[in-house]
Amino acid sequence: MITNRFIKKNEVKELQLLLHEAYKSDTQLGINFQAARVTLQQIDEHIENTATFVTEINHTIVATVSVRLPWSKNPGPYAIPHLGWVATHSQFSKQGYATQLIDWVEKEYIQKQLKAPMVSLGTAVEHPWLKRFYTTVGYQPVEMVQKTPDHLTVYMVKVLNRKFDQLESEQLKKYLNKNKTKVRY
């Protein structure tokens, strides 16, 4: 049975194992996402302050995604929800679990509960397939930032509300630039 839900406090170790396993291939590419080396204490603090969701199959967590909020301790780059720690355990990769979880979080949490018109995420430009993947699920690139020496981050946004659907790329960039949050790097 497949279930999408909030993570439980007692699943910190399982989440750490999933993140380390899922991000191992990125580290091998020379892309050092913070999630690849996250400690139990950092995960505990993260799930205390950040909505963190998992996909569970037969009592095993196979995928995760977090939603950083503009008013939280760790906001995304814009004044809209920001996805992070998107990961699938390598034993369950290429089966669509992360895609399904992202879709579920967008609909059930970001749209229905938060009523947010858009959502953002960031990924490494140098990654061989992530930017292309996020584009296929509706995200469009809006800004590139050099946050760390090992990779260039591309911020991408997905419009969830038809009212904003008509914004051209340049209009969207202007809207987002007006609504930036102060992000600590």
C-alpha positions in Angstrom: 0.0 0.0 0.0 1.3 3.5 -1.0 0.7 6.4 1.4 1.7 10.0 1.2 1.9 11.8 4.6 3.8 14.1 6.9 6.9 12.5 8.4 6.8 11.4 12.0 9.3 12.6 14.6 10.6 9.0 15.2 11.5 8.6 11.5 14.6 10.9 11.5 17.1 8.1 11.1 15.2 6.5 8.2 14.9 9.9 6.5 18.7 10.4 6.9 19.4 7.1 5.3 17.1 7.9 2.4 18.7 11.3 1.9 22.3 10.1 2.1 21.5 7.2 -0.3 19.5 9.4 -2.8 22.1 12.2 -2.9 25.1 9.9 -3.1 25.1 10.0 -7.0 25.0 13.8 -6.9 28.1 13.9 -4.7 29.8 11.5 -7.1 29.1 14.1 -9.9 30.8 16.8 -7.7 27.5 18.4 -6.7 27.4 18.7 -3.0 23.8 19.3 -1.9 23.5 19.8 1.8 21.0 16.9 2.1 23.8 14.5 1.1 25.6 15.0 4.4 22.8 16.1 6.7 23.1 15.1 10.4 20.3 13.6 12.6 20.2 16.9 14.6 19.8 18.9 11.4 17.0 16.6 10.2 15.3 16.8 13.6 15.4 20.6 13.4 14.4 20.6 9.8 11.2 18.6 10.4 10.4 20.7 13.4 10.4 23.8 11.3 9.6 22.6 7.8 6.7 20.7 6.4 8.2 17.4 5.4 6.3 14.7 3.5 7.1 11.1 2.7 5.8 8.4 0.4 5.6 5.1 2.3 5.3 1.6 0.8 4.6 -1.2 3.2 6.1 0.7 6.2 9.2 1.8 4.2 9.9 5.4 3.3 10.8 5.5 -0.3 10.6 9.3 -1.2 10.5 12.6 0.5 10.0 16.3 -0.2 9.9 19.3 2.1 8.2 22.6 1.8 10.0 25.7 3.0 7.7 28.6 3.8 8.4 32.3 3.3 7.8 33.1 7.0 10.0 30.2 8.3 13.5 30.1 9.6 14.7 28.8 6.2 12.6 30.4 3.5 13.0 29.9 -0.2 14.2 32.7 -2.5 10.7 34.1 -3.2 7.7 34.8 -1.0 6.1 31.5 -2.1 6.5 27.9 -0.9 9.8 26.3 -1.9 10.3 22.6 -2.4 13.5 21.1 -1.0 15.0 17.7 -0.1 13.3 16.1 -3.1 14.6 12.5 -3.0 13.8 8.9 -3.7 15.8 6.0 -2.3 17.9 4.5 -5.0 16.2 1.1 -4.7 12.9 2.8 -5.7 14.2 5.3 -8.3 12.8 5.7 -11.8 9.4 4.4 -10.6 7.7 7.9 -10.4 7.5 8.1 -6.6 9.1 11.6 -6.3 6.9 12.8 -9.2 3.8 11.5 -7.5 4.8 13.0 -4.1 5.6 16.4 -5.6 2.2 16.4 -7.4 0.4 15.3 -4.2 2.2 18.0 -2.1 1.4 20.7 -4.7 -2.3 19.8 -4.7 -3.1 18.7 -1.1 -0.8 21.0 0.8 0.3 24.0 -1.3 -2.9 24.6 -3.2 -5.6 23.3 -0.8 -4.2 24.3 2.5 -1.8 27.2 1.8 -3.8 28.5 -1.1 -0.5 29.6 -2.7 -0.5 30.6 -6.4 3.0 29.3 -7.2 5.8 27.1 -5.8 9.5 27.2 -6.4 12.5 24.9 -6.2 16.2 25.0 -6.9 18.6 22.5 -8.5 22.1 22.4 -9.8 22.5 23.6 -13.4 25.4 21.1 -13.8 23.2 18.1 -12.9 22.7 15.9 -16.0 18.9 15.5 -15.8 17.3 17.3 -12.8 16.5 20.6 -14.6 15.0 18.7 -17.5 12.9 16.6 -15.1 11.5 19.6 -13.3 10.7 21.2 -16.6 8.6 18.1 -17.6 6.6 18.4 -14.5 5.7 22.1 -15.1 8.6 24.1 -13.6 10.2 26.9 -15.5 13.6 28.4 -14.8 13.6 32.0 -13.6 16.9 32.8 -12.0 20.5 31.4 -11.6 22.5 32.0 -8.5 26.1 30.9 -7.5 25.4 29.8 -3.9 28.3 27.4 -3.6 31.6 27.0 -5.4 30.7 23.5 -6.7 27.5 24.3 -8.7 25.3 27.0 -10.1 21.7 26.9 -8.7 18.8 27.4 -11.0 15.6 28.5 -9.3 12.5 27.3 -11.0 8.8 28.1 -10.5 5.6 26.3 -11.2 2.3 28.3 -11.5 -0.5 26.6 -9.7 -3.2 29.2 -10.0 -4.8 30.0 -13.4 -4.9 33.7 -12.5 -1.1 33.7 -12.8 -0.9 31.2 -15.8 -1.0 34.1 -18.3 2.2 35.7 -17.0 4.9 35.6 -19.6 8.3 34.6 -18.4 9.6 38.2 -18.0 6.5 39.2 -16.1 6.9 36.2 -13.8 10.5 37.2 -13.2 9.5 40.8 -12.3 6.7 39.5 -10.0 9.2 37.1 -8.2 11.9 39.8 -7.9 9.4 42.1 -6.2 8.5 39.3 -3.8 12.0 38.1 -2.8 12.6 36.8 0.7 15.8 37.3 2.6 17.5 34.0 2.2 20.5 33.1 4.4 23.1 31.2 2.3 
